[in-house]
Amino acid sequence: MSSFKTIRPSDLSAAQLQAYLQGAVAPRPIAFASTIDQDGQVNLSPFSFFNLFSTKPPVLIFSPARRVRDNTTKHTLENALAVPEVVINVVNYAIVEQASLASTEYDKNVNEFVKAGLTPIPSEIVKPPRVAESPVSFECKVQQVIPMGTEGGAGNLILCEVLLMHINEAILDEKGAISPFKIDLVARMGGDWYCRANGEALFEIPKPLTTKGIGIDQLPTAIRQSNVLTGNNLARLANIEKLPTLESLAAVAAPTVSPADKHLKAKELLDAGKLLEAWKVLLQD
């Protein structure tokens, strides 16, 4: 049985706690936020405490935390409070190094667009500019800023309502949807680590949106107690409306294997996304 390390957050320094949290809660998408102060000075900075939280209205939330080092606030937060508008630009692999460079704590009068070699494009509704190189940009108004605390490391939730979206047509597939392969997104892990959402890292899991999966508990005992099939394999098998029969799978082409090899072959088929073929193998006598 696995051994677990149990940690009480209050027993750790802010830096230690941050390392554990960011290492475990990952991968995290990146909000490349451009803001502007009352004097018109632009700021551009990436934040991995970010996600989508509502569709109607469309709301994105990101959090510029107070610096752990000296408990100061970031220019992005100060700007969002002074001029409640922000453009959230998506970060993909083509600009990930530039986004990282823009996270440098330059002085307030330094333009990160210039430092990172990125191109500002005027927005249509809000004052902060967009990043031309970003595959998707969201022009937003700041609905609310919610401080999480006053100590170093405390977040400040910036609730942003999307007013306008700009999508580079080069990332769209033949149906007009955003292709996960073409957009080539990146995300933050713990420490200095990132991950790239492309290639073999991408996989599909069909969701039972209109029907109810029977559940692992309804699988035949021999399948449910398999020493070969993993929890993921069993969940895929159980994501069907009712147990199939060999008769219902008559049109499905599947190999004939020995009883001893049925679970191994079924696992191979399930890992390849061939659910019906796996079921036919498992139901063979």
N, C-alpha and C positions, 0 to 999 in steps of 0.2 A: 504494500500500500504506500502511496506517495506521502512524503512528509511536507507539511506546510509551515511556513514562517508567518506568525501572526504579529501584526504591527498595530499599535495604537497611534494615530496621527499626532496626538499631543506629545508623544515621546520623541518626535523627530524634529530636526531643524527644518525650516522652510525649504532649504535647498535639497535636503535628503528626501523630504516628502514629495517635492516636485519631481524628482528623478523617478521615484516609484510610480507616481501617478501617470507621468508621461510615458513611461515604459510599458505600463499595462493598458492604458486607455489609448489605443492606437490601432490602425493608422488614422490620423486626423487630417481632414481636408484643410486647405490653407486659404484664408481670406487675405488677398493682397489689397489692402485698403488704402485708397487715396482720399485725403481730406484737405481742408484748407482753413487757414486761420482768418481772423477779422481783417488782417492786413493783406490778404491775398496770397500768403506764402503757402506753397503746396508741400504736403508731407505724403510719403508713400512707404508703407511698412507691412510685412506679412505677419499673420496671426494664425496659429494652429488651433486655438480654442475657438472653433467656428463650425457652424452647421446650418442646415435648413430646418425651420421649426413650424412653418405654416404655409399652406398653399393658397388659401382664400381668406384673408389677404395673404399675398406672398411675403413672408417674413424671414429674413436671415438674421442670425445673432452671432456676434463675435465678441471676444473679451480681451481688451488690453489690460493685463494684470499690472498691479503695482510692482515695481522692481524689487526682487528679493534682496538685492545687494544693499540698497539704501532707502527703500520704501518711497521712491519718487514715482510720479505718474509719467506716462508716455505722451508724446506730442499728439498722437492720434486721438487719445481720450480728450485732451485739452481742446483740440480742434472740434471734435464732435459736440462738445458742450457749447463751444462758442458759435460755431456754424453747423447746425444739425443736418448735415448732408454728407453722404459718403458714396464712393464708388467702390464696389467689391469686385475685384478682378480675379478670375480663376487662374491658378498657377498650374502649368503643365511642364512636361520634361524639358521642352525647348527653352524655358526661361527660369528653371529652378535655381540655377546658380546666381542669376541676376536678382531673383527674389531674395535669396539668402544674403547677398551683398547689401541689399536695401534694408536689411534688418540691423545693420550697423548703427550704433547710436551717434549719428552725426548731430552737430549743433542745430538748433532750431532754424537758423537761416540757410541751411544747406538743403538743396533740392535733390532728393533721392532718385528722381527720374534721371538726372544728369549723372549722378555717381554710378548708377547701375546700367547706364546706357540704354534706357528704355524711352519709348516715344509717347509723349502725352497727346491725347486727342481731346478736343473740347467735348464736354457732355452736352446733351440736348436739353436736359431739364435742371440738373443740379450744377453747382459751381465747380466742384473738384473734377479734374480731368480723368479720362479713362486711360488704361494702358493699351496701346495699339497692338502689342505683341500677345496680349492675353486672348485665348480663344473665346471666352465669354466674359462679359462685363455687366454688372447690375448697377444702374443708377438708383440710389436709395435716399429716402428721407429718414432721419433718425426719429423714431417714435418715442423712445425712452432710454435712459441710461440708468442702470440699477447697480449701485455699488454693493459688492459682496462683503466688504470689511475695510479696515483701515490699516492692517499690517502688511508688510512686504509679502507679495505673493497673492494678495487678495484681488480677485477679478472685478471687472466692471462690465456688466453685460450691456452691449449696445444693440438695441432692437432696431432693425432696419427694414422698413417696408420698401419692396421693390417697385419702382415707378416705371422703369424701362429696362429691357434686356437687349444686349447686343451680342449676337452669335455669329461667329465666323462661319460662313457657309462651307468652308473647306472641311469642317469636322462633321458635317451631316452625311447620313447614309442615303441610300436610294429612296427611302421612304420619308426623308425629311427629318428623321430623328437624330439626336446626337449619338454618334458612334463612340463607344468606349475605347475602341482601338484608335480612332482618328484623334480624339481629344487628348489621349495620352497623359492622363492626370498623374500627379504625384501627391504624396501625403507624408506627414511627419510621423516619425516613430520617437522613441526615447533617445536622449543624448544627441549626437550629431547624425543620427540615422534617418533616412528617408526611405520610402518605397515607391515603386513605379507601377501603376495600374495598367499593365499592358502585357501582351504575349501570353505566356503560360500562367501568369498570375490571375488572368480573367477566367471565370467559369460561370455557368448558368445553373440556377436551381429553380425549377418550376414551382410557382406558388399556387396553392389551392384557393384561388380567389372566389370561384363560384360554386365549388363543391367542398365537402368535408373529407379530409383524408381519414382512413379507417383507424389510424394510430398503431403504434408498435404493439400495443397490448392485444390487438386483434390478429396479429400475424400467427401462422402456425407455430407451434412450440419448437419444432425442429429448426425453424428459421430464426425465431426469436432468441433461442439459446445457442446459436451458432458460435463456434470458436474462431471462425474466419471472418464473417461479416462484421463490419464496424457499426458503431452507432449511426454514423452518417449513411451507411448502406441500408440499414434497417429503416431509417426515417424516409429514405427515398422509396423503398418498397411499400411503406405504409402510406405514402402520399397518393393514394388511389381511392376512388369512391367505393369500390367493393372488391373483394378478392376475385382474381381472375380464375378461369379454368383452362385446361388444355384445349377444350373445344372453342372457347372464346379467343384463343391465341392461335388458332389453326393457320391463319394467314401470315403469322409472324415467322420469319426465318431465323432459326436458332440452332446451334450445333447440338449434337447428341453426345453426352459425356457420361462417364461412369458415375455411379452413386457417390463414390469417394471424392470425385472431383467437382461435384455440382456446385458447392459453395465457392470454391476457388474460381470457377468459370463465371458464376453469377457476379462475384465481386469484380472481376475483370470487366464484365459488361456494364455493371453499374458505374464503375469509375469512368467508363467511356460514355456515360449518359444514355445507355441502351436499356431502359427500364423494362419494356415488354419482353425483350429477348432474355433478360435476366430472369424474369418471372417464368418464362417457358422452360428455361433450364432447370429452375428450382422445382417445377411441378412435374418434371419427368419422372417416370417410375425407375 
